[in-house]
């Protein structure tokens, strides 16, 4: 629906009529200034051809109405949107080490690598977290903050989708990822601080060990949910023969379990797409979205539509004056 914030400006609509009713004293022009009498062959710029026409009056009336409409500040009220009264700060840390290239996952019948599967499933999880502030950390040789905590879920999802394996190295710095997340949480006091860490390996790099990072996380009351990604077995083909291997042999499940349990979280194992989807559904239950909501109706300003129309009409009204003025100057130069 449309509403007018300054509706009382409508009372200015009859103002031009009131001005016309005010009596004015006519001033007679001097004969010496009557250029029209001296040069009758020249068009008079003081008396435009359309000054007394009904068309000009109509345009002026429409322009005035448009100006009044613009001054009333029309706004479009959108449909009510439910906004949670409070949420949580949720940081997602994604492993971009070289081992994430292993194509042991399946998405919609297509063989993909681990990162592609994470992007596919995590996008839906991010979209569901209405009311939470989300952040994104990418880690390999070290950890980098890709998206600070924000309510803009679309941007976080886009930055995740644009991430590529090897962007920050080939190793795995789990400790750095936890330490960076805790640092971003330190200025937040009145929210639940949750870190979801996805990796397929063990800590092989970084400036801080997972054990030291865990102590910092405990002191800041950060809850960590760890997810180990990777299939338990896959067939590896070679030139002469094929063999079945465990592509997740390097996954340090013990450390990930210790980190999660010590902070009040849980460790999950994602061997395929369905398991990862179930994990995110479980996380929705463990860290539920706040149900207390308030209603908000988005506002869109509309004043520029009548204002633009008023400027257009005024331009049409004064175009003949501008044309006649330019024509008069050219004729005077010739004379």
N, C-alpha and C positions, 0 to 999 in steps of 0.2 A: 504494500500500500504506500501511498504518497502522503507525506505530512509536511507542513510549513512551519519551520522553527520560529520565524518572525512573522506570524500570520497577521499581526496588527498593522503591518505595512500596507495592507489593502485599503486602509482609510486614506492613503495618499493618492488613490486612483482619481478622484474628482478634482485634484489640485489644479490642473490646467484650466478647467471650467471656471473655478473660483478666481483665478488670475485674470481671465478674460472679462469677468464681471466688474472688476475694479475700474472705476472711471479714470481716464488718463487725459492729460492736456495735450492737444495737438500743437506741434511746432511747425510753423510755416517755413519752408525753405527759402533762402534768398535767391533772387533771380539770377544773381551772378554764379550761383552754384548749380543752377538747373542745366546740367549738361545735356539732358534729353531734349530741351527746347532749342539749344544751340546746335546740336548735332542730331537731328531726328533720324538720320540714316543709320545710326549706331544702335545696337541692342542695349537696353538699359539693364545693368547688372543689379540695380536696386529693386527692380520689379520682375522677378523671374516669371517665365511663361506659365509655370504650374502653381504659382503662389495661391491662386484662388480656386484651383480645381479641386473637385471632390476626391480625386485619386490621391493627391498629395495629403489632404487632411486625413484620409483613411490610413495612409502609410504612417503618418505621424501618430495617429491614435494607436495603431497596432504596436509601434515602437515603444510608446509610453506604457502600454499594458505589459509588454515583455519585460521592460525595466522593473516594473512593480513586481512581476512574478519572480524575477531574479533576486530582488531585494528581500522577498519573503523567505528566501533560503529553502527552496523545496528539497526534500530528501526522500529517497526510496528506502523503506523499511523492509528488509528481507525476512525470510522465515526464521522463527526462533531456533537457536542452536543451544544445546545443552553443553555447558562447560563445567568440568569437575572443579570443585572448590579448592582442592589441593591434590597434588600428585606426588611423584617421587623423582629423584635425579637418577637416571639410568644410563650408565655408560656401557658401550659395547666395544670390546677389543677383539680384532680379527687378525689372525696370523696370516702373513703374506710371504712366508718363507718358501724356499724352492720346493720343499716336499708337498706343498699344496697343489702342485701341478699333477699329482697322481690322479689318473682318470679311473677311479674305482667307485664312482657314484653314477646314479641314473636319475635323470629328470625327464618326465614325460616320454619314456621309452628311448631316450638318447643318452649315450655315455658321455659324461662330463667330468671335469676335475672337481676337486673338493671346494675350491673357492666359488666356482659357478653354482654348485649346489647350495652353499651357504647364502649366496646372494639371492637365489630363488626363494628360499624359505624365509630368510630373515626379513625380506622386503614386506611380507605379509605381517610379520610380528611387529615391525616398526609402525606400520599403518594402523595397527590396533591400539597402540599406546597413546590414546587421546588423553591429554591432561598431564602426561609425563614430560619432563625435559630430557631429551635424548642427546647423547654425545657419541662420537665415533673415534676410536683409536686404532691405528694400523701399526703393526709391529713385525719386525724381522730382526735385522742386526741391532736395531734399537726401536724405540717406540715414538710415534709421532701423533700429535693431536690433529686429526683430519677435520673434525667438526666439534666445536665447543657445545656445552649443554644449551639446548634450544628447544622451543616448542615447535619449530619448523620441521616436522617429520619428513616432508617431501624433500627438503634439501639434504637431510641426513641420508635418506634412501638413495638420492642421486649420487652423493659422494661415495657411498658404498658401492654402487653399481659401476662407478668409474675407476675403482681401485683395480690394480693389476699385480700379479705375482712378480716379485723381484723389485717392486717399487722402492722398498727400503732395505734391500739386501736379501740374502739367502739363508741366514741363520735364524735362531728363535730366541728372542729376549723376553721371556715371560715375566721376569722380575721387573724389567723396565716398564712393561705395559701396566702392571699392577701399581707400581710407584707413580706413574704419570696419572692414572685414574684417581688415586688417592689425593694427589696434589690438586686436581681440578675440583675435588669434593670439599677441600678444606674450608672454603669460604661459604659453604652452604650449611646452615645450622638446623633448620626446621623441616628437613625432608628426609625420607628414607634414601640412603645412599646404596645403590646396587650396581655391581659390576658383573657383566656377562662376558666371560673370556672363552674364545674358541681357538683351539690349536690342535695340531696333529702330531706334535713332537714333544721334545723336552728342551729345557733351557740350555742353550749352547752359546749364548752371547749376552751382551748388556753390561751395564755399570752397577747393577744391584742384583743380588741373588733372590730367588723366589722366597727363601726363608726370611731374609731381611725385609722384603716387601710385605710379607705376611704380617710381620710385627707392626709395621706402620699402618697397615689396613685395620688391624685389630684396635690399635689406639684411636683410630678415627671412626670406629664403628661402621665400617664398610662391609656390606654383605656381598660375598663373591660366589657366583655360580660358574663352575667350570664345565666346559664341554669338550670332550675328546672326539675329534672327527677322523674318520677313516674306516674302511672296510677291514674285516678280519682276514679275508682271503680274496685273492684274485688270480686269474690265470695269466701268466707271463709267456708270451710267444717269442720264440727265437727262430733262427734260420733252420735248425735241424729238428727241434722239438719244443714242446711247451711244458711248463711246470706251474704248480700252484704255490704261491708265496703269501706271506703275511705282510701287506703293505703298511701295517700300523705297528711294526715291531719296535720302532723308536718312540712310540707314545708313552710318556711317563705318567701312567695313571695314578701311581702312588702319590706323587707330588701334587697332582691336580686334586686328588681326593682330600689330602691333608689341608690344602689351602681352602677348599670349599667348606669342609666341616669345621675348621678352626674359626671361620668367620660367620657361622650360622647359615651357610648356604648348602648346596648339594653339588655332587659331581654327576654328570650325565655322559653316556656313551652314545654317539651318533654314528652308526655303521651304514646308514642309508638315509634317503630323503624322508621316508615315513617316520623313522625314529627321531630325526631332527624336528619334524613338525610336531610330534608328540611331546618333545621336550619343551618347545615353546608354548604349547597348550598347558603343560604343567607349570611353567613359569608364570603364565597368566593367573593361575590359581594361587601359587605361592606368593606372588607379588601382584595382587588384584588391583585393577584400576579403580580409583576412588568413585563411589557411587553417588555421594552427595553432590548434586549439581545445581548450577544456577543458570537461568535463562539469559541469553544474549541475542539481540537482534542486530545484524550488521546494517550499517548505514552507508548509503551511497549518495554523494552530493549531486544534485541535478541543476543547480543554478546556472551553470555555464550554457545550457541549452537555450533558455529564453534570453540570456545576455548576448549570445552569439546572434540570435535572430534580431534583437534590437539593433545591434551594430550593423547588421546587413541592411535592415530597413533604412537606417539613418544614412548609410552610404548611398542607397538608391535615391533618397530625397535630395541629397546635396550634389549628386553628380551633375545635374543641369547647371547649377550655380558655378561649379568648377569649370564646366565646359564653356559657359558664357563668359566667365572672367578671362579665361585664356584667349578666347576669340576676340574679346574687346582689346586686350593688350596687343594682339597681332595687328588689328585694324588701326589702333593708335600709332603704332610704329610705322605703318605704311603711309598714314596721313602726315 
